[in-house]
Amino acid sequence: MQGLLGKKVGITQVFAADGSLVPVTVLEAGPCVVVQLKNKGNDGYDAIQIGFEDGKESRLSKAAAGKFKKAGVGF
């Protein structure tokens, strides 16, 4: 599985080789940090949890704040 994690910055337009106008979406991608690794032995499936953007600690649950502290990443 492949994917892209980002935040929409806005929209703009570019010109194609034939001169036609093409609308495009501008994304801010990364840097992403790994917050948690899950594996079949402990969780029953393989997955990773990644974080993208810092936020306020006051808006997190205690469980989420503990997860970020354990991973050594910001809020």
All heavy atoms as a GROMACS GRO file, in nm:
protein
  542
    1MET      N    1   0.084  -0.117   0.000
    1MET     CA    2   0.000   0.000   0.000
    1MET      C    3   0.089   0.124   0.000
    1MET      O    4   0.186   0.131   0.072
    1MET     CB    5  -0.090   0.000   0.123
    1MET     CG    6  -0.175   0.125   0.130
    1MET     SD    7  -0.254   0.154   0.288
    1MET     CE    8  -0.394   0.050   0.278
    2GLN      N    9   0.056   0.219  -0.080
    2GLN     CA   10   0.129   0.344  -0.084
    2GLN      C   11   0.032   0.458  -0.058
    2GLN      O   12  -0.088   0.447  -0.082
    2GLN     CB   13   0.193   0.364  -0.221
    2GLN     CG   14   0.300   0.264  -0.252
    2GLN     CD   15   0.362   0.290  -0.389
    2GLN    OE1   16   0.319   0.377  -0.462
    2GLN    NE2   17   0.462   0.213  -0.421
    3GLY      N   18   0.084   0.566  -0.006
    3GLY     CA   19  -0.001   0.680   0.021
    3GLY      C   20   0.081   0.805   0.042
    3GLY      O   21   0.203   0.801   0.046
    4LEU      N   22   0.012   0.914   0.057
    4LEU     CA   23   0.075   1.043   0.079
    4LEU      C   24  -0.005   1.113   0.187
    4LEU      O   25  -0.127   1.123   0.178
    4LEU     CB   26   0.072   1.126  -0.050
    4LEU     CG   27   0.129   1.265  -0.047
    4LEU    CD1   28   0.280   1.259  -0.027
    4LEU    CD2   29   0.100   1.337  -0.177
    5LEU      N   30   0.064   1.158   0.291
    5LEU     CA   31  -0.002   1.230   0.398
    5LEU      C   32   0.039   1.375   0.388
    5LEU      O   33   0.158   1.407   0.384
    5LEU     CB   34   0.040   1.173   0.534
    5LEU     CG   35  -0.023   1.239   0.656
    5LEU    CD1   36  -0.173   1.216   0.657
    5LEU    CD2   37   0.037   1.185   0.783
    6GLY      N   38  -0.057   1.463   0.381
    6GLY     CA   39  -0.025   1.604   0.367
    6GLY      C   40  -0.142   1.691   0.407
    6GLY      O   41  -0.246   1.644   0.449
    7LYS      N   42  -0.119   1.820   0.394
    7LYS     CA   43  -0.219   1.919   0.430
    7LYS      C   44  -0.243   2.009   0.309
    7LYS      O   45  -0.148   2.054   0.245
    7LYS     CB   46  -0.165   2.001   0.547
    7LYS     CG   47  -0.255   2.109   0.597
    7LYS     CD   48  -0.194   2.167   0.724
    7LYS     CE   49  -0.198   2.316   0.721
    7LYS     NZ   50  -0.139   2.374   0.842
    8LYS      N   51  -0.368   2.031   0.277
    8LYS     CA   52  -0.400   2.115   0.163
    8LYS      C   53  -0.364   2.260   0.193
    8LYS      O   54  -0.407   2.317   0.292
    8LYS     CB   55  -0.549   2.105   0.130
    8LYS     CG   56  -0.589   2.185   0.007
    8LYS     CD   57  -0.735   2.165  -0.027
    8LYS     CE   58  -0.774   2.249  -0.146
    8LYS     NZ   59  -0.915   2.232  -0.181
    9VAL      N   60  -0.282   2.318   0.106
    9VAL     CA   61  -0.240   2.457   0.121
    9VAL      C   62  -0.330   2.548   0.039
    9VAL      O   63  -0.365   2.657   0.081
    9VAL     CB   64  -0.092   2.473   0.078
    9VAL    CG1   65  -0.050   2.618   0.085
    9VAL    CG2   66  -0.002   2.387   0.164
   10GLY      N   67  -0.367   2.503  -0.079
   10GLY     CA   68  -0.453   2.584  -0.165
   10GLY      C   69  -0.467   2.522  -0.302
   10GLY      O   70  -0.432   2.407  -0.324
   11ILE      N   71  -0.518   2.602  -0.394
   11ILE     CA   72  -0.530   2.556  -0.532
   11ILE      C   73  -0.469   2.662  -0.623
   11ILE      O   74  -0.460   2.779  -0.588
   11ILE     CB   75  -0.678   2.530  -0.572
   11ILE    CG1   76  -0.763   2.655  -0.551
   11ILE    CG2   77  -0.734   2.413  -0.495
   11ILE    CD1   78  -0.904   2.642  -0.602
   12THR      N   79  -0.424   2.617  -0.738
   12THR     CA   80  -0.367   2.708  -0.837
   12THR      C   81  -0.388   2.646  -0.975
   12THR      O   82  -0.460   2.548  -0.989
   12THR     CB   83  -0.218   2.736  -0.809
   12THR    OG1   84  -0.173   2.840  -0.895
   12THR    CG2   85  -0.133   2.613  -0.826
   13GLN      N   86  -0.325   2.701  -1.074
   13GLN     CA   87  -0.338   2.647  -1.209
   13GLN      C   88  -0.203   2.648  -1.278
   13GLN      O   89  -0.119   2.731  -1.249
   13GLN     CB   90  -0.440   2.729  -1.289
   13GLN     CG   91  -0.412   2.877  -1.291
   13GLN     CD   92  -0.531   2.958  -1.337
   13GLN    OE1   93  -0.642   2.908  -1.347
   13GLN    NE2   94  -0.508   3.084  -1.366
   14VAL      N   95  -0.185   2.550  -1.365
   14VAL     CA   96  -0.063   2.541  -1.445
   14VAL      C   97  -0.102   2.520  -1.590
   14VAL      O   98  -0.214   2.477  -1.620
   14VAL     CB   99   0.030   2.426  -1.397
   14VAL    CG1  100   0.080   2.451  -1.256
   14VAL    CG2  101  -0.040   2.293  -1.405
   15PHE      N  102  -0.009   2.551  -1.679
   15PHE     CA  103  -0.034   2.533  -1.820
   15PHE      C  104   0.029   2.402  -1.867
   15PHE      O  105   0.144   2.372  -1.835
   15PHE     CB  106   0.024   2.650  -1.901
   15PHE     CG  107  -0.052   2.778  -1.880
   15PHE    CD1  108  -0.008   2.873  -1.791
   15PHE    CD2  109  -0.169   2.802  -1.951
   15PHE    CE1  110  -0.078   2.990  -1.771
   15PHE    CE2  111  -0.240   2.919  -1.932
   15PHE     CZ  112  -0.194   3.013  -1.842
   16ALA      N  113  -0.046   2.323  -1.943
   16ALA     CA  114   0.004   2.198  -2.000
   16ALA      C  115   0.087   2.231  -2.125
   16ALA      O  116   0.092   2.346  -2.171
   16ALA     CB  117  -0.112   2.106  -2.036
   17ALA      N  118   0.153   2.131  -2.179
   17ALA     CA  119   0.239   2.150  -2.296
   17ALA      C  120   0.162   2.204  -2.416
   17ALA      O  121   0.217   2.279  -2.497
   17ALA     CB  122   0.307   2.019  -2.332
   18ASP      N  123   0.034   2.167  -2.428
   18ASP     CA  124  -0.046   2.214  -2.542
   18ASP      C  125  -0.109   2.352  -2.518
   18ASP      O  126  -0.185   2.401  -2.601
   18ASP     CB  127  -0.154   2.112  -2.577
   18ASP     CG  128  -0.255   2.092  -2.465
   18ASP    OD1  129  -0.236   2.150  -2.356
   18ASP    OD2  130  -0.354   2.020  -2.487
   19GLY      N  131  -0.079   2.413  -2.402
   19GLY     CA  132  -0.130   2.546  -2.373
   19GLY      C  133  -0.260   2.549  -2.296
   19GLY      O  134  -0.310   2.655  -2.262
   20SER      N  135  -0.317   2.433  -2.268
   20SER     CA  136  -0.443   2.431  -2.192
   20SER      C  137  -0.415   2.454  -2.043
   20SER      O  138  -0.308   2.423  -1.992
   20SER     CB  139  -0.515   2.297  -2.213
   20SER     OG  140  -0.436   2.190  -2.166
   21LEU      N  141  -0.513   2.507  -1.975
   21LEU     CA  142  -0.503   2.539  -1.834
   21LEU      C  143  -0.552   2.420  -1.752
   21LEU      O  144  -0.657   2.364  -1.778
   21LEU     CB  145  -0.589   2.662  -1.805
   21LEU     CG  146  -0.564   2.736  -1.677
   21LEU    CD1  147  -0.424   2.794  -1.676
   21LEU    CD2  148  -0.665   2.847  -1.663
   22VAL      N  149  -0.472   2.380  -1.650
   22VAL     CA  150  -0.506   2.264  -1.568
   22VAL      C  151  -0.512   2.309  -1.421
   22VAL      O  152  -0.412   2.361  -1.368
   22VAL     CB  153  -0.401   2.152  -1.584
   22VAL    CG1  154  -0.437   2.032  -1.498
   22VAL    CG2  155  -0.386   2.112  -1.729
   23PRO      N  156  -0.626   2.290  -1.353
   23PRO     CA  157  -0.633   2.324  -1.211
   23PRO      C  158  -0.559   2.217  -1.128
   23PRO      O  159  -0.570   2.098  -1.156
   23PRO     CB  160  -0.782   2.323  -1.179
   23PRO     CG  161  -0.842   2.237  -1.283
   23PRO     CD  162  -0.755   2.248  -1.405
   24VAL      N  163  -0.483   2.260  -1.028
   24VAL     CA  164  -0.408   2.168  -0.943
   24VAL      C  165  -0.426   2.206  -0.797
   24VAL      O  166  -0.453   2.321  -0.764
   24VAL     CB  167  -0.257   2.164  -0.977
   24VAL    CG1  168  -0.234   2.110  -1.116
   24VAL    CG2  169  -0.194   2.300  -0.962
   25THR      N  170  -0.411   2.109  -0.708
   25THR     CA  171  -0.416   2.130  -0.564
   25THR      C  172  -0.273   2.131  -0.510
   25THR      O  173  -0.194   2.044  -0.543
   25THR     CB  174  -0.496   2.017  -0.496
   25THR    OG1  175  -0.628   2.015  -0.550
   25THR    CG2  176  -0.504   2.038  -0.346
   26VAL      N  177  -0.242   2.229  -0.427
   26VAL     CA  178  -0.109   2.241  -0.367
   26VAL      C  179  -0.113   2.177  -0.229
   26VAL      O  180  -0.198   2.211  -0.146
   26VAL     CB  181  -0.067   2.389  -0.356
   26VAL    CG1  182   0.071   2.400  -0.294
   26VAL    CG2  183  -0.071   2.456  -0.492
   27LEU      N  184  -0.022   2.081  -0.203
   27LEU     CA  185  -0.015   2.010  -0.076
   27LEU      C  186   0.118   2.038  -0.007
   27LEU      O  187   0.220   2.055  -0.072
   27LEU     CB  188  -0.026   1.859  -0.098
   27LEU     CG  189  -0.153   1.805  -0.161
   27LEU    CD1  190  -0.140   1.656  -0.183
   27LEU    CD2  191  -0.272   1.834  -0.073
   28GLU      N  192   0.115   2.040   0.125
   28GLU     CA  193   0.236   2.042   0.206
   28GLU      C  194   0.252   1.901   0.260
   28GLU      O  195   0.168   1.852   0.335
   28GLU     CB  196   0.222   2.141   0.321
   28GLU     CG  197   0.340   2.141   0.414
   28GLU     CD  198   0.317   2.229   0.537
   28GLU    OE1  199   0.216   2.299   0.544
   28GLU    OE2  200   0.403   2.225   0.626
   29ALA      N  201   0.357   1.833   0.221
   29ALA     CA  202   0.377   1.693   0.262
   29ALA      C  203   0.502   1.682   0.348
   29ALA      O  204   0.608   1.730   0.311
   29ALA     CB  205   0.392   1.604   0.140
   30GLY      N  206   0.488   1.616   0.464
   30GLY     CA  207   0.600   1.587   0.551
   30GLY      C  208   0.653   1.708   0.624
   30GLY      O  209   0.606   1.818   0.604
   31PRO      N  210   0.744   1.691   0.713
   31PRO     CA  211   0.802   1.565   0.755
   31PRO      C  212   0.705   1.487   0.846
   31PRO      O  213   0.634   1.547   0.925
   31PRO     CB  214   0.926   1.606   0.833
   31PRO     CG  215   0.892   1.739   0.888
   31PRO     CD  216   0.802   1.805   0.786
   32CYS      N  217   0.704   1.358   0.831
   32CYS     CA  218   0.619   1.271   0.912
   32CYS      C  219   0.708   1.192   1.008
   32CYS      O  220   0.818   1.155   0.973
   32CYS     CB  221   0.540   1.175   0.824
   32CYS     SG  222   0.425   1.258   0.715
   33VAL      N  223   0.658   1.167   1.127
   33VAL     CA  224   0.732   1.089   1.227
   33VAL      C  225   0.651   0.966   1.264
   33VAL      O  226   0.528   0.968   1.266
   33VAL     CB  227   0.762   1.172   1.354
   33VAL    CG1  228   0.855   1.286   1.323
   33VAL    CG2  229   0.636   1.224   1.417
   34VAL      N  230   0.720   0.857   1.291
   34VAL     CA  231   0.655   0.733   1.332
   34VAL      C  232   0.620   0.746   1.480
   34VAL      O  233   0.707   0.770   1.564
   34VAL     CB  234   0.744   0.611   1.307
   34VAL    CG1  235   0.679   0.485   1.361
   34VAL    CG2  236   0.774   0.597   1.159
   35VAL      N  237   0.493   0.732   1.513
   35VAL     CA  238   0.447   0.744   1.651
   35VAL      C  239   0.434   0.608   1.716
   35VAL      O  240   0.467   0.590   1.832
   35VAL     CB  241   0.311   0.819   1.656
   35VAL    CG1  242   0.257   0.825   1.796
   35VAL    CG2  243   0.327   0.959   1.599
   36GLN      N  244   0.386   0.509   1.641
   36GLN     CA  245   0.365   0.376   1.699
   36GLN      C  246   0.379   0.269   1.592
   36GLN      O  247   0.333   0.288   1.479
   36GLN     CB  248   0.227   0.368   1.763
   36GLN     CG  249   0.198   0.238   1.834
   36GLN     CD  250   0.060   0.236   1.898
   36GLN    OE1  251  -0.029   0.308   1.856
   36GLN    NE2  252   0.045   0.153   1.998
   37LEU      N  253   0.441   0.157   1.628
   37LEU     CA  254   0.449   0.040   1.542
   37LEU      C  255   0.360  -0.069   1.600
   37LEU      O  256   0.367  -0.098   1.720
   37LEU     CB  257   0.593  -0.012   1.535
   37LEU     CG  258   0.694   0.078   1.466
   37LEU    CD1  259   0.835   0.020   1.485
   37LEU    CD2  260   0.663   0.090   1.319
   38LYS      N  261   0.277  -0.127   1.518
   38LYS     CA  262   0.191  -0.238   1.561
   38LYS      C  263   0.237  -0.363   1.487
   38LYS      O  264   0.277  -0.356   1.372
   38LYS     CB  265   0.045  -0.209   1.530
   38LYS     CG  266  -0.010  -0.091   1.609
   38LYS     CD  267  -0.158  -0.074   1.588
   38LYS     CE  268  -0.210   0.037   1.673
   38LYS     NZ  269  -0.274  -0.012   1.792
   39ASN      N  270   0.230  -0.479   1.554
   39ASN     CA  271   0.271  -0.603   1.489
   39ASN      C  272   0.170  -0.713   1.520
   39ASN      O  273   0.087  -0.701   1.610
   39ASN     CB  274   0.412  -0.643   1.530
   39ASN     CG  275   0.428  -0.660   1.679
   39ASN    OD1  276   0.337  -0.709   1.744
   39ASN    ND2  277   0.542  -0.621   1.732
   40LYS      N  278   0.178  -0.820   1.442
   40LYS     CA  279   0.082  -0.929   1.456
   40LYS      C  280   0.089  -0.995   1.592
   40LYS      O  281  -0.012  -1.041   1.644
   40LYS     CB  282   0.104  -1.033   1.346
   40LYS     CG  283   0.053  -0.988   1.212
   40LYS     CD  284   0.056  -1.101   1.112
   40LYS     CE  285   0.001  -1.047   0.981
   40LYS     NZ  286  -0.015  -1.151   0.882
   41GLY      N  287   0.208  -1.003   1.651
   41GLY     CA  288   0.223  -1.068   1.781
   41GLY      C  289   0.144  -1.000   1.892
   41GLY      O  290   0.079  -1.066   1.973
   42ASN      N  291   0.147  -0.869   1.898
   42ASN     CA  292   0.080  -0.795   2.005
   42ASN      C  293  -0.060  -0.748   1.967
   42ASN      O  294  -0.151  -0.750   2.050
   42ASN     CB  295   0.162  -0.672   2.045
   42ASN     CG  296   0.291  -0.710   2.113
   42ASN    OD1  297   0.303  -0.817   2.170
   42ASN    ND2  298   0.388  -0.621   2.106
   43ASP      N  299  -0.077  -0.703   1.844
   43ASP     CA  300  -0.202  -0.638   1.806
   43ASP      C  301  -0.287  -0.716   1.707
   43ASP      O  302  -0.399  -0.678   1.679
   43ASP     CB  303  -0.170  -0.500   1.745
   43ASP     CG  304  -0.088  -0.416   1.841
   43ASP    OD1  305  -0.136  -0.393   1.953
   43ASP    OD2  306   0.023  -0.373   1.805
   44GLY      N  307  -0.233  -0.822   1.649
   44GLY     CA  308  -0.309  -0.902   1.554
   44GLY      C  309  -0.298  -0.855   1.410
   44GLY      O  310  -0.355  -0.915   1.320
   45TYR      N  311  -0.226  -0.746   1.386
   45TYR     CA  312  -0.207  -0.696   1.250
   45TYR      C  313  -0.082  -0.609   1.248
   45TYR      O  314  -0.033  -0.566   1.352
   45TYR     CB  315  -0.328  -0.616   1.202
   45TYR     CG  316  -0.362  -0.495   1.286
   45TYR    CD1  317  -0.319  -0.367   1.250
   45TYR    CD2  318  -0.436  -0.507   1.403
   45TYR    CE1  319  -0.348  -0.256   1.326
   45TYR    CE2  320  -0.467  -0.396   1.480
   45TYR     CZ  321  -0.423  -0.272   1.442
   45TYR     OH  322  -0.453  -0.162   1.518
   46ASP      N  323  -0.029  -0.587   1.129
   46ASP     CA  324   0.088  -0.502   1.113
   46ASP      C  325   0.044  -0.364   1.066
   46ASP      O  326  -0.034  -0.352   0.971
   46ASP     CB  327   0.185  -0.560   1.009
   46ASP     CG  328   0.251  -0.688   1.058
   46ASP    OD1  329   0.283  -0.696   1.178
   46ASP    OD2  330   0.274  -0.779   0.976
   47ALA      N  331   0.095  -0.259   1.132
   47ALA     CA  332   0.061  -0.122   1.094
   47ALA      C  333   0.160  -0.026   1.157
   47ALA      O  334   0.231  -0.062   1.250
   47ALA     CB  335  -0.080  -0.087   1.139
   48ILE      N  336   0.163   0.095   1.103
   48ILE     CA  337   0.237   0.202   1.167
   48ILE      C  338   0.143   0.320   1.184
   48ILE      O  339   0.048   0.337   1.107
   48ILE     CB  340   0.362   0.246   1.087
   48ILE    CG1  341   0.324   0.300   0.949
   48ILE    CG2  342   0.462   0.135   1.076
   48ILE    CD1  343   0.438   0.367   0.877
   49GLN      N  344   0.166   0.397   1.289
   49GLN     CA  345   0.091   0.520   1.309
   49GLN      C  346   0.190   0.634   1.294
   49GLN      O  347   0.296   0.632   1.356
   49GLN     CB  348   0.028   0.523   1.448
   49GLN     CG  349  -0.056   0.646   1.472
   49GLN     CD  350  -0.121   0.645   1.610
   49GLN    OE1  351  -0.069   0.585   1.702
   49GLN    NE2  352  -0.232   0.713   1.622
   50ILE      N  353   0.156   0.730   1.210
   50ILE     CA  354   0.248   0.841   1.187
   50ILE      C  355   0.181   0.972   1.224
   50ILE      O  356   0.060   0.986   1.223
   50ILE     CB  357   0.297   0.846   1.040
   50ILE    CG1  358   0.181   0.859   0.942
   50ILE    CG2  359   0.379   0.724   1.007
   50ILE    CD1  360   0.225   0.875   0.799
   51GLY      N  361   0.265   1.068   1.262
   51GLY     CA  362   0.219   1.202   1.296
   51GLY      C  363   0.271   1.300   1.193
   51GLY      O  364   0.380   1.282   1.138
   52PHE      N  365   0.197   1.407   1.170
   52PHE     CA  366   0.234   1.502   1.066
   52PHE      C  367   0.263   1.640   1.120
   52PHE      O  368   0.362   1.700   1.089
   52PHE     CB  369   0.123   1.509   0.961
   52PHE     CG  370   0.140   1.617   0.858
   52PHE    CD1  371   0.243   1.609   0.766
   52PHE    CD2  372   0.057   1.725   0.854
   52PHE    CE1  373   0.260   1.708   0.671
   52PHE    CE2  374   0.073   1.825   0.760
   52PHE     CZ  375   0.175   1.815   0.668
   53GLU      N  376   0.176   1.694   1.202
   53GLU     CA  377   0.186   1.834   1.240
   53GLU      C  378   0.173   1.848   1.392
   53GLU      O  379   0.094   1.778   1.454
   53GLU     CB  380   0.073   1.912   1.172
   53GLU     CG  381   0.080   2.060   1.190
   53GLU     CD  382  -0.028   2.131   1.110
   53GLU    OE1  383  -0.142   2.084   1.105
   53GLU    OE2  384   0.004   2.235   1.052
   54ASP      N  385   0.250   1.938   1.450
   54ASP     CA  386   0.242   1.964   1.593
   54ASP      C  387   0.109   2.029   1.627
   54ASP      O  388   0.051   2.102   1.546
   54ASP     CB  389   0.355   2.056   1.639
   54ASP     CG  390   0.489   1.986   1.639
   54ASP    OD1  391   0.492   1.862   1.642
   54ASP    OD2  392   0.592   2.056   1.637
   55GLY      N  393   0.061   2.002   1.747
   55GLY     CA  394  -0.063   2.062   1.795
   55GLY      C  395  -0.050   2.098   1.941
   55GLY      O  396   0.059   2.095   1.998
   56LYS      N  397  -0.161   2.129   2.004
   56LYS     CA  398  -0.161   2.166   2.145
   56LYS      C  399  -0.184   2.042   2.231
   56LYS      O  400  -0.272   1.960   2.203
   56LYS     CB  401  -0.272   2.267   2.173
   56LYS     CG  402  -0.250   2.400   2.106
   56LYS     CD  403  -0.361   2.495   2.142
   56LYS     CE  404  -0.338   2.630   2.078
   56LYS     NZ  405  -0.443   2.727   2.112
   57GLU      N  406  -0.104   2.030   2.336
   57GLU     CA  407  -0.117   1.916   2.426
   57GLU      C  408  -0.253   1.918   2.496
   57GLU      O  409  -0.311   1.813   2.524
   57GLU     CB  410  -0.006   1.918   2.530
   57GLU     CG  411  -0.006   1.798   2.622
   57GLU     CD  412   0.109   1.797   2.719
   57GLU    OE1  413   0.189   1.892   2.721
   57GLU    OE2  414   0.117   1.700   2.796
   58SER      N  415  -0.308   2.035   2.519
   58SER     CA  416  -0.437   2.046   2.589
   58SER      C  417  -0.552   1.987   2.508
   58SER      O  418  -0.657   1.955   2.563
   58SER     CB  419  -0.467   2.192   2.622
   58SER     OG  420  -0.476   2.269   2.503
   59ARG      N  421  -0.535   1.970   2.378
   59ARG     CA  422  -0.642   1.914   2.294
   59ARG      C  423  -0.632   1.762   2.278
   59ARG      O  424  -0.715   1.703   2.211
   59ARG     CB  425  -0.638   1.979   2.156
   59ARG     CG  426  -0.673   2.125   2.161
   59ARG     CD  427  -0.682   2.183   2.025
   59ARG     NE  428  -0.722   2.323   2.034
   59ARG     CZ  429  -0.747   2.399   1.932
   59ARG    NH1  430  -0.737   2.350   1.809
   59ARG    NH2  431  -0.781   2.523   1.948
   60LEU      N  432  -0.532   1.701   2.340
   60LEU     CA  433  -0.514   1.557   2.331
   60LEU      C  434  -0.572   1.487   2.452
   60LEU      O  435  -0.577   1.543   2.562
   60LEU     CB  436  -0.365   1.523   2.324
   60LEU     CG  437  -0.288   1.567   2.202
   60LEU    CD1  438  -0.140   1.538   2.220
   60LEU    CD2  439  -0.340   1.499   2.078
   61SER      N  440  -0.612   1.362   2.432
   61SER     CA  441  -0.651   1.280   2.545
   61SER      C  442  -0.523   1.239   2.619
   61SER      O  443  -0.412   1.248   2.565
   61SER     CB  444  -0.727   1.156   2.499
   61SER     OG  445  -0.641   1.072   2.424
   62LYS      N  446  -0.538   1.193   2.743
   62LYS     CA  447  -0.420   1.150   2.819
   62LYS      C  448  -0.353   1.030   2.752
   62LYS      O  449  -0.232   1.019   2.752
   62LYS     CB  450  -0.460   1.114   2.962
   62LYS     CG  451  -0.492   1.235   3.046
   62LYS     CD  452  -0.520   1.196   3.190
   62LYS     CE  453  -0.551   1.318   3.272
   62LYS     NZ  454  -0.574   1.282   3.413
   63ALA      N  455  -0.433   0.943   2.691
   63ALA     CA  456  -0.377   0.826   2.623
   63ALA      C  457  -0.292   0.868   2.503
   63ALA      O  458  -0.182   0.818   2.482
   63ALA     CB  459  -0.489   0.733   2.578
   64ALA      N  460  -0.343   0.962   2.424
   64ALA     CA  461  -0.267   1.009   2.307
   64ALA      C  462  -0.141   1.083   2.349
   64ALA      O  463  -0.035   1.066   2.290
   64ALA     CB  464  -0.356   1.099   2.221
   65ALA      N  465  -0.151   1.166   2.453
   65ALA     CA  466  -0.034   1.239   2.502
   65ALA      C  467   0.072   1.142   2.551
   65ALA      O  468   0.192   1.160   2.526
   65ALA     CB  469  -0.074   1.335   2.613
   66GLY      N  470   0.031   1.036   2.620
   66GLY     CA  471   0.126   0.935   2.667
   66GLY      C  472   0.192   0.861   2.551
   66GLY      O  473   0.311   0.830   2.556
   67LYS      N  474   0.116   0.835   2.446
   67LYS     CA  475   0.171   0.768   2.328
   67LYS      C  476   0.278   0.854   2.262
   67LYS      O  477   0.383   0.806   2.223
   67LYS     CB  478   0.058   0.738   2.229
   67LYS     CG  479   0.099   0.654   2.112
   67LYS     CD  480  -0.016   0.633   2.014
   67LYS     CE  481  -0.130   0.562   2.078
   67LYS     NZ  482  -0.239   0.534   1.982
   68PHE      N  483   0.253   0.984   2.251
   68PHE     CA  484   0.350   1.074   2.189
   68PHE      C  485   0.474   1.089   2.276
   68PHE      O  486   0.586   1.095   2.226
   68PHE     CB  487   0.288   1.211   2.162
   68PHE     CG  488   0.183   1.210   2.054
   68PHE    CD1  489   0.067   1.280   2.068
   68PHE    CD2  490   0.203   1.137   1.937
   68PHE    CE1  491  -0.030   1.280   1.969
   68PHE    CE2  492   0.108   1.136   1.837
   68PHE     CZ  493  -0.009   1.206   1.853
   69LYS      N  494   0.456   1.096   2.409
   69LYS     CA  495   0.571   1.105   2.499
   69LYS      C  496   0.657   0.979   2.490
   69LYS      O  497   0.780   0.986   2.489
   69LYS     CB  498   0.525   1.128   2.642
   69LYS     CG  499   0.479   1.270   2.669
   69LYS     CD  500   0.440   1.290   2.812
   69LYS     CE  501   0.386   1.431   2.832
   69LYS     NZ  502   0.339   1.453   2.970
   70LYS      N  503   0.593   0.864   2.486
   70LYS     CA  504   0.666   0.737   2.476
   70LYS      C  505   0.744   0.729   2.347
   70LYS      O  506   0.857   0.678   2.344
   70LYS     CB  507   0.568   0.619   2.485
   70LYS     CG  508   0.634   0.484   2.481
   70LYS     CD  509   0.532   0.372   2.493
   70LYS     CE  510   0.599   0.238   2.484
   70LYS     NZ  511   0.500   0.129   2.488
   71ALA      N  512   0.690   0.784   2.239
   71ALA     CA  513   0.758   0.782   2.109
   71ALA      C  514   0.866   0.889   2.100
   71ALA      O  515   0.949   0.886   2.011
   71ALA     CB  516   0.657   0.802   1.996
   72GLY      N  517   0.863   0.987   2.193
   72GLY     CA  518   0.962   1.093   2.192
   72GLY      C  519   0.941   1.197   2.084
   72GLY      O  520   1.035   1.258   2.035
   73VAL      N  521   0.814   1.220   2.049
   73VAL     CA  522   0.782   1.322   1.947
   73VAL      C  523   0.700   1.432   2.013
   73VAL      O  524   0.644   1.416   2.119
   73VAL     CB  525   0.704   1.261   1.828
   73VAL    CG1  526   0.788   1.157   1.758
   73VAL    CG2  527   0.574   1.199   1.873
   74GLY      N  528   0.693   1.547   1.946
   74GLY     CA  529   0.619   1.662   2.000
   74GLY      C  530   0.469   1.644   1.991
   74GLY      O  531   0.419   1.546   1.937
   75PHE      N  532   0.397   1.741   2.044
   75PHE     CA  533   0.250   1.736   2.045
   75PHE      C  534   0.196   1.809   1.929
   75PHE      O  535   0.186   1.904   1.891
   75PHE     CB  536   0.196   1.791   2.176
   75PHE     CG  537   0.238   1.711   2.295
   75PHE    CD1  538   0.334   1.759   2.382
   75PHE    CD2  539   0.184   1.588   2.317
   75PHE    CE1  540   0.373   1.686   2.490
   75PHE    CE2  541   0.223   1.513   2.426
   75PHE     CZ  542   0.319   1.562   2.513
   0.00000   0.00000   0.00000
